[in-house]
Amino acid sequence: MSSMMLSSGQFLARVSGRQLDSSALGLLQNAIQILNERLQGPLEPITDSTIAAVAGLALTEMSSGNHKTCRTHMMGVKTMVEMRGGLSAFEYNPILRDKLYRADICGSLRTLSKPMFQIENTATQSVFRDSHAARESLPSGFQAILHDLDFDAGLTSILLKVNSVTRKMNVVSPQTSEVIPMRLRETLRLVQYSLLAKYDCSKPKEPRDQVLITCHLGILLYAGIIQNDFWITPMDSQLKREVKLCLQSENFVASSFTALYLWVAFLAGSLILDPSERSSFLRYIVQAVSELSLTSWDNVREVLVNFAWVGKIQDAAGQALWNEVVRLQHEPCSLVG
């Protein structure tokens, strides 16, 4: 209960723009004390509620910037899950399983490190035997990139999964308590695990690698945004740095690559609240819209939709970002630097 109350308090503080009340520290200490007593008591089966509470504490510490403590909690979660027989033991409880996935992925996404859990991932299995049919089923933005750069079967399959979720999200009306239906969330979790498990932060040596990494980062940002993962932990410095390295690249020579650049810049820019950091992403957007000769939000939105975009979730932030771009375009001096 203390863990739930603490999480609720953090959420209310975040959405209202206030500092977390000092009484929250008492809730945190109370939750930890209760869990310690439960775990150090007579040997009993580890319950779902205990695992959920520790995962909740991990998310709480993550949102507070206490990443070392968060990792300690997640190591405890992993141990308890293994003692229960692994993640397959939670198939009957999809809500708890998603909470475990979310805590693991949010921590991994922060530093672009490999997740703690290893799951059987079908996201990279090709669903089309005919490669031409697979390519024709991709969003047009990625199809255009394929004319200049080939994707491997794994990335193609991931893009097909993302496109399937995007199409369904743009037509379904989930229950008010479920922003994104669980079956679609599970698909995105598999995609996130697949990309994070093989993400390489080393500096790319070839232009092709740079574009592929930009695709990977864009998908990770997009999946996190539409699942509201970034309210837990905003973009960390490591993730920002990787995105900026991609956007600063000189390899975006083809118009299809510039459109990809614009999509990723909009995704990242919508997550940055600090004015000085946000301004750098605004400059990337100004450069891209100039090269693509885009003059209105409708023009820009069409490009974004050609990759992956859920209007009911992203339009408001996208429109606000575009309005800032328009103001910058009328203030040439502010674009210098």
Residue pairs with C-beta under 8 A, 6 or more apart in sequence:
2 27
2 28
2 30
2 31
2 34
3 27
3 31
3 53
3 56
3 57
3 60
4 56
5 27
6 24
6 27
6 28
6 31
6 56
6 60
7 56
7 59
7 60
9 20
9 21
9 24
9 27
10 20
10 24
10 60
10 63
10 64
11 231
12 18
13 19
13 20
13 21
14 63
14 231
15 231
20 64
28 57
28 60
31 53
31 57
32 57
34 53
35 50
35 53
35 54
35 57
38 50
39 50
46 80
46 83
46 84
48 90
48 93
48 96
50 80
51 77
51 80
51 81
51 84
51 96
51 100
52 96
52 99
54 73
54 76
54 77
54 80
55 73
55 74
55 77
55 99
55 100
55 103
56 99
56 103
57 73
58 70
58 73
58 74
58 77
58 103
58 107
59 70
59 102
59 103
59 106
59 232
61 67
61 69
61 70
61 73
62 70
62 103
62 106
62 107
62 110
62 232
62 233
63 232
63 233
67 107
67 110
70 107
71 107
74 103
74 104
74 107
74 116
75 116
77 100
77 103
77 104
77 116
78 116
78 117
81 87
81 89
81 90
81 100
81 117
84 90
87 97
87 100
87 117
87 119
90 96
90 97
90 100
91 97
94 182
94 186
95 182
98 182
98 185
98 186
98 189
100 117
101 117
101 189
101 193
102 189
102 227
102 229
102 232
104 115
104 116
104 117
105 115
105 189
105 192
105 193
105 196
105 229
106 229
106 232
106 233
107 115
107 116
107 233
108 114
108 115
108 116
108 196
109 192
109 196
109 220
109 224
109 229
109 233
109 239
110 233
110 236
110 238
110 239
111 236
111 238
111 239
112 196
112 199
112 201
112 238
112 239
112 242
113 196
114 196
114 197
114 199
115 193
115 196
115 197
117 193
118 197
119 190
119 193
121 190
121 193
121 194
121 197
122 190
123 157
123 158
123 161
123 187
123 190
123 191
123 193
123 194
124 153
124 154
124 157
124 158
124 194
125 157
126 134
126 153
126 156
126 157
127 134
127 157
127 160
128 134
128 137
128 160
131 153
131 156
134 156
134 157
134 160
135 143
135 146
135 156
136 143
137 160
137 163
138 146
138 156
138 159
138 160
138 163
139 159
139 163
139 166
139 306
139 307
139 308
140 306
141 256
141 259
141 260
141 263
141 303
141 306
141 307
142 151
142 159
142 215
142 307
144 255
144 256
144 259
144 306
145 151
145 211
145 215
145 254
145 256
145 257
145 260
147 256
148 254
148 256
148 257
149 208
149 211
149 212
151 159
151 212
151 215
154 194
155 212
155 215
155 216
158 191
158 194
158 195
158 219
159 215
159 219
161 187
161 188
161 190
161 191
162 188
162 191
162 219
162 222
162 223
162 308
163 308
164 187
165 184
165 187
165 188
166 308
166 309
166 310
168 181
168 184
169 180
169 184
169 226
169 310
169 313
170 310
170 311
170 312
172 181
174 180
174 181
179 227
179 228
179 313
180 188
180 226
180 227
185 227
188 223
188 226
188 227
191 219
191 223
192 220
192 223
192 224
195 216
195 219
195 220
196 220
199 216
199 220
200 213
201 238
201 242
203 245
204 210
204 213
207 249
207 251
210 246
210 249
210 251
211 251
211 252
211 257
211 260
213 242
213 246
214 246
214 247
214 249
214 260
214 261
214 264
215 260
217 239
217 242
217 243
217 246
217 264
218 260
218 263
218 264
218 267
218 307
218 308
219 308
221 243
221 264
221 267
221 268
221 271
222 267
222 307
222 308
223 229
224 230
225 267
225 270
225 271
225 313
225 314
226 310
226 313
226 314
230 271
234 271
234 273
235 243
235 268
235 271
235 272
240 268
240 272
240 277
243 264
243 268
244 280
246 261
246 264
247 261
247 264
247 265
247 268
247 281
247 284
251 257
252 258
252 260
252 261
255 291
255 292
258 288
258 291
258 292
259 288
259 292
259 303
259 306
259 307
260 307
261 284
261 288
262 285
262 288
262 289
262 292
262 294
262 300
262 303
262 304
263 303
263 304
263 307
263 308
265 281
265 284
265 285
265 288
266 285
266 300
266 304
266 318
266 321
268 281
269 278
269 281
269 282
269 284
269 285
269 321
270 314
270 317
270 318
270 321
272 278
272 281
278 324
279 334
282 321
282 324
282 325
282 328
283 328
283 335
285 321
285 325
286 325
286 328
286 329
286 335
289 295
289 300
289 325
292 303
294 300
294 303
297 318
297 319
297 322
300 318
300 322
301 309
301 315
301 318
304 314
304 318
305 311
309 318
328 334
328 335
329 335
